[in-house]
Amino acid sequence: MQTRLYRYAFPLSISLLLAACGTAEQTDAPKTEHTQHEDHASHEAGDQLEKTAGPDTLPAFLNEQDESIQTIYRSVAKHPDLLKKMPCYCGCGESAGHTSNYDCFIEEQTATSTTWTTHGITCGTCLDIAAQSIVAYQKGSSVKEIRTAIDQAYAKTGVTPTPTPAL
């Protein structure tokens, strides 16, 4: 059990550190704190979807992404009940109709398929919230404790969170 926890917690911890250093977008432009969200107005139109055979088959659009991003996507698929209860603070609730952080990574999951979205790879906030939530959950924090921590950390950004139902 200890080895299994380490196998997931370590990459997610690294992902958390990487996400905290900037967005997933790699450009030559200087990095700015993720408090300006005008770019998220275009998320809905720019997000690409890819359907796979299920949550164990990652979409091809992740092939060229860093392993930490692949780890977050894989972990999101394994923790839908957790992430459907976590809000996102990137503005995607208003721009893309998302209702939780889960929607930033997975459009739809059925018994026979998973439809992934590229939204999560374009946004450090989305990646950061997912990684923080999953790592805290694996360390034994309750869903309510995690939700409170996320709300407290991101409420100060002034961005309207997704309309995730209260716990």
C-alpha positions in Angstrom: 0.0 0.0 0.0 2.8 2.4 0.9 4.5 1.8 -2.5 1.2 2.3 -4.4 0.6 5.6 -2.5 4.2 6.7 -3.3 3.8 5.8 -7.0 0.9 8.2 -7.3 1.7 10.8 -4.7 5.2 11.6 -5.8 4.4 12.3 -9.5 1.4 14.4 -8.4 3.5 16.3 -6.0 6.0 17.0 -8.8 3.0 18.0 -11.0 1.8 20.4 -8.3 5.2 22.0 -8.1 5.3 22.3 -11.9 1.8 23.7 -12.1 2.6 26.3 -9.4 5.5 27.5 -11.5 3.3 28.6 -14.4 0.6 27.5 -16.8 0.9 24.4 -19.0 1.3 26.6 -22.1 4.9 27.0 -23.1 5.7 30.3 -24.8 8.5 32.7 -25.0 6.3 35.4 -23.4 7.0 36.2 -19.7 5.0 34.2 -17.2 2.4 36.0 -15.3 0.4 35.0 -12.3 -2.8 33.3 -13.3 -5.1 36.0 -12.1 -6.0 37.5 -15.5 -8.5 35.2 -17.1 -9.4 36.9 -20.3 -7.8 34.1 -22.3 -10.4 31.7 -20.9 -13.2 33.2 -22.8 -11.9 31.3 -25.8 -11.7 27.9 -24.0 -15.0 26.6 -25.2 -14.2 27.2 -28.9 -10.6 26.0 -28.6 -11.0 22.9 -26.6 -10.6 19.6 -28.5 -12.3 16.4 -27.5 -11.1 12.8 -28.0 -13.0 9.7 -27.2 -11.0 6.6 -26.0 -12.0 3.1 -24.9 -12.1 4.1 -21.3 -10.2 5.9 -18.5 -7.1 3.6 -18.8 -6.5 4.8 -22.4 -5.2 8.3 -22.5 -6.0 10.5 -25.5 -3.4 11.0 -28.2 -3.3 14.7 -27.5 -1.4 13.9 -24.3 1.4 12.1 -26.2 3.4 15.2 -26.6 2.7 16.5 -23.1 5.0 16.3 -20.1 4.6 13.2 -18.0 3.3 15.2 -15.0 0.3 16.4 -17.1 -0.3 12.8 -18.2 -0.2 11.7 -14.6 -2.8 14.4 -13.6 -5.1 13.3 -16.4 -4.8 9.7 -15.5 -5.5 10.5 -11.8 -8.5 12.7 -12.6 -10.0 9.7 -14.4 -9.5 7.6 -11.3 -11.0 10.2 -8.9 -14.2 11.4 -10.6 -16.2 11.5 -7.3 -13.6 13.8 -5.7 -13.1 16.2 -8.6 -16.8 16.5 -9.4 -17.0 18.1 -5.9 -14.1 20.5 -6.5 -14.7 23.9 -8.1 -12.4 25.4 -10.8 -11.3 29.0 -10.5 -10.1 29.6 -14.1 -13.3 31.1 -15.4 -14.4 28.0 -17.3 -17.8 27.9 -15.5 -18.8 31.0 -17.4 -16.9 30.5 -20.6 -17.2 26.7 -21.2 -20.1 25.8 -19.0 -18.1 23.6 -16.6 -19.6 22.7 -13.3 -16.4 21.3 -11.6 -12.7 20.8 -12.0 -13.4 17.3 -13.4 -15.0 18.9 -16.5 -11.6 20.6 -17.3 -10.2 17.1 -18.1 -13.1 14.8 -19.0 -16.2 15.8 -21.0 -18.0 12.5 -20.5 -17.3 9.1 -19.0 -19.5 6.1 -19.6 -19.1 2.3 -18.9 -17.6 1.9 -22.4 -15.7 5.1 -23.2 -14.1 8.3 -21.9 -14.3 11.6 -23.8 -11.3 13.7 -22.8 -10.9 17.5 -23.3 -7.8 19.5 -23.9 -9.0 22.3 -21.6 -6.9 21.0 -18.7 -3.6 21.1 -20.5 -4.1 24.8 -21.4 -4.5 26.0 -17.8 -2.2 25.9 -14.8 -5.1 26.7 -12.5 -7.0 23.6 -13.6 -3.9 21.4 -13.3 -3.1 22.9 -9.9 -6.5 22.4 -8.4 -6.7 18.8 -9.6 -3.2 17.9 -8.3 -3.8 19.6 -5.0 -7.1 17.8 -4.5 -5.8 14.4 -5.4 -2.6 14.6 -3.3 -4.6 15.9 -0.3 -7.1 13.1 -0.7 -4.4 10.5 -0.9 -2.9 11.9 2.3 -6.2 11.3 4.1 -7.9 14.7 3.9 -11.7 14.6 3.7 -13.5 16.0 0.6 -14.9 18.8 2.7 -11.4 19.7 4.0 -10.0 19.7 0.5 -12.9 21.8 -0.9 -12.5 24.4 1.9 -8.7 24.6 1.2 -9.3 25.1 -2.5 -12.0 27.7 -1.9 -9.8 29.6 0.5 -6.8 29.5 -1.7 -8.6 30.6 -4.9 -11.4 32.9 -3.7 -8.9 35.7 -3.4 -8.3 35.7 -7.2 -11.7 37.3 -7.7 -12.6 34.7 -10.4 -16.1 33.2 -10.2 -15.8 29.5 -9.5 -17.6 26.8 -11.4 -21.2 26.3 -10.0 -20.1 23.2 -8.1 -22.8 22.1 -5.6 -22.1 22.8 -2.0 -21.0 19.9 0.1 
